Amino acid sequence: MHLKTFSILPVALAIATGALAPSSVSFATTKAPKHVTQKKAPAEASGPAPVAGETAVAGGAPALAAKAWLLMDFDSGEVLASANPDEPLPPASLTKMMTSFLVEQALRSGKLKKDDLVTVSQNAWCRGSSTESCMYLPLNGQATVIDILRGIIIQSGNDASKAIAEHMAGSEEGFAKLMNAEAQRLGMKNTHFVNATGLPALEHKASARDLAILARAIIRESSEYYPIYAERDFTYNKIKQGNRNALLYTDPTVDGLKTGHTNDAGFCLVTSSKRNGMRLITVILNTNSMQARADQTRTLLGWGFSNFEKATPIQANAVVATPKVSFGKADTVAAVLAEPWSVTVPRGQEVKTSVQIKPDLEAPVAKGAVIGKVVAESNGKPVGEAPLVAQAEVERSGWLLRIWQHILKLFGK
């Protein structure tokens, strides 16, 4: 087979400037099959006008030229700033975050194994079109599940996404049902999936808030596989392709997640960054270029880390409350945090807490049982909450003592 060689010079320039040159085989540094053709860089459109977001920070959030954008605190899931966060928009290949998440879940549960072989059907096979991203799986060939997962995350392979969808659900339509069921479980209220790739479809939509919820679930629930989202390249079928997330090359604190682009969706990017113990998630939807989505993400991350900080409202070993316990061998029980707790708040803002204990607490109470919660507020707005648990066991009193306790309770004592 005749082979075509791709120059690495544009790659070096792209990494140096923080931009990535769009191509069907991004950053190809090895020889590719003859049917592989480079995409032409699309002409940069004017794009949406800058949109200022809502935030609790005095002075407001930056105005970003995207149809929708969002900044989320990973630990709490709190939205720190956003613009049009609940508008359903075409998500392009950001869709593949749900595809990869379902694969990761199946691997964790044992329904799939890393070395299981996935067959590539005629429908899944990528014909080397210049208009779509491909892993370049061979027609009627097979690939392991772990290679397929990397092909989805790093190479954004439409063929990989379709092949695993058919493997797991019999068809891409059947897999879309799994995607929508999982979206419902996660609380993604403005999302509907039609396919596993993000290729244009009228009813295929997702909101910025929902995509941040999905990103948070991947980081939290797929810790074993999350490092793949930070991998800069992957070689399959002797074709080396680079991750299209430009920030992976320019910001060492960024470790994921996914890029996307179609004409309808514009250029999109979901990113996560961790600095000084605080992780933030950003979503940028419908910008006018690869450079714009990278630049706006940098701006949003920089603004977020500059304007927010972690606060510890209550120390982990502190007794928060001592509620009364009815009909127990002890009259009270100490309420403490179940685990260390922190919240993300605008820098310099005071954090106040309030305690809510379950009414009519009765014995027996097990050690570690949830008996209430503590709510944190900053500038009059809730910024997080944490469960309170019993520090010790409270056994139920004997029947004679209970009768006496009933009498005392009857008389309000």
JOVEN-V494497 format. One record per pair of residues at least 24 apart in sequence whose C-alpha atoms are under 8 Angstrom apart, sorted by the first residue. I is the first residue (numbers start at 1). GAP is how many residues later the second one is. Records with the same first field share a line. If there is no record, write none. Layout:
I: GAP, GAP
This chain:
1: 32, 33
2: 31, 32
3: 28, 29, 30, 31
4: 27, 28, 29, 30
5: 24, 25, 26, 27
6: 24, 25, 26
15: 231, 234, 235
16: 234
18: 228, 229, 231, 232, 273, 276
19: 227, 271, 272, 275
20: 224, 225, 226, 270, 271
21: 269
22: 268
23: 107
24: 105, 106, 107, 108, 109, 110
25: 108, 109, 215, 216, 217
26: 129, 215, 216, 217, 218
27: 213, 214, 215
28: 211, 212, 213, 214
29: 210, 211, 212
30: 208, 209, 210
31: 207, 208
32: 206, 207
35: 92, 93
36: 92, 93, 94
37: 91, 92, 93
38: 92
39: 91, 92
44: 244, 245
45: 243, 244
46: 242
47: 239, 240, 241
48: 238, 239, 240
51: 32
52: 31
53: 28, 29, 30, 31
54: 27, 28, 29
55: 25, 26, 27
56: 24, 25, 290
57: 250, 289
61: 242
62: 237, 238, 241
64: 232
65: 222, 231
66: 218, 219, 220, 221
67: 218, 219, 220
68: 140, 216, 217, 218
69: 139, 213, 214, 215, 216
70: 138, 139, 142, 212, 213, 214
71: 209, 210, 211, 212, 229, 230, 233
72: 140, 208, 209, 210
73: 205, 206, 207, 208, 271
74: 142, 204, 205, 206, 207
75: 203, 204, 268
76: 267, 268, 308
77: 136, 139
78: 305, 306
80: 224
84: 124
85: 122, 123, 124
86: 104, 121, 122, 123, 124
87: 103, 119, 120, 121
88: 102, 103, 117, 118, 119, 120
89: 116, 117, 118, 176, 196
90: 108, 110, 114, 115, 116, 174, 175
91: 107, 113, 114, 115, 116, 169, 170, 174, 177, 194
92: 105, 106, 107, 108, 168, 169, 170, 173, 176
93: 63, 104, 105, 106, 165, 166, 167, 168
94: 104, 117, 164, 165, 166, 174, 175, 176
95: 98, 101, 102, 103
96: 56, 57, 60, 65, 100, 101, 102
97: 56, 117, 118, 160, 161
98: 81, 98, 116
99: 62, 66, 80, 97, 98
100: 49, 52, 53
101: 117, 121
102: 77
103: 46, 61
104: 118, 121
105: 117
112: 33
113: 32
114: 30, 31, 32
115: 29, 30, 31
116: 28, 29
117: 25, 26, 27, 28
118: 24, 25, 26, 27, 45, 46, 49
119: 24, 44, 48
120: 39, 43
121: 42
123: 39
124: 34, 35, 36, 37, 38, 39
125: 34, 38
126: 32, 33
132: 26
133: 24, 25
134: 24, 25, 26
135: 24, 25, 101
136: 100, 101
137: 100
147: 89
150: 78, 84
151: 83
153: 75, 76, 105
154: 74, 75, 77, 78, 79, 80, 87, 88, 89, 90
155: 78, 79, 86, 87, 88, 89
158: 39
161: 35, 36
162: 34, 35
165: 31
172: 24
183: 31
186: 27, 28, 31
187: 26
188: 25, 26
199: 63
200: 62, 64
208: 75, 76, 77
209: 74
211: 59, 72
212: 58, 69, 70, 71
215: 42, 55, 66
216: 65
227: 28
229: 26, 27, 28, 29
230: 24, 25, 26, 27
245: 24, 49
246: 48
247: 47, 51
267: 26
268: 25
269: 24, 25, 28
271: 26
273: 28
275: 30
278: 31, 32
280: 24
307: 39, 40
308: 36, 37, 38, 39
309: 35, 36, 37, 38
310: 32, 33, 34, 35
311: 31, 32, 33, 34, 40
312: 29, 30, 31
313: 28, 29, 30, 38, 39, 40, 63
314: 27
315: 25, 26
316: 24, 25
320: 35
321: 34
323: 34
324: 37
325: 35, 36, 37, 38
326: 34, 35, 36, 37, 79
327: 35, 36, 69, 70, 74, 75, 78, 79
328: 34, 35, 36, 66, 67, 68, 69, 74
329: 65, 66, 67, 68
330: 64, 65
333: 57, 58, 59, 60, 61
334: 56, 57, 58
335: 36, 37, 53, 54, 55, 56
336: 52, 53, 54, 55
337: 49, 50, 51, 52
338: 30, 48, 49, 50, 51
341: 45
343: 33, 40, 41
344: 39
345: 33, 38
349: 29, 30
350: 28, 29
351: 25, 26, 27, 28
352: 24, 25, 26
353: 24
363: 31, 32, 33, 34
364: 29, 30, 31, 32
365: 25, 28, 29, 30
366: 24, 26, 27, 28
367: 24, 25, 26, 27
368: 24, 25
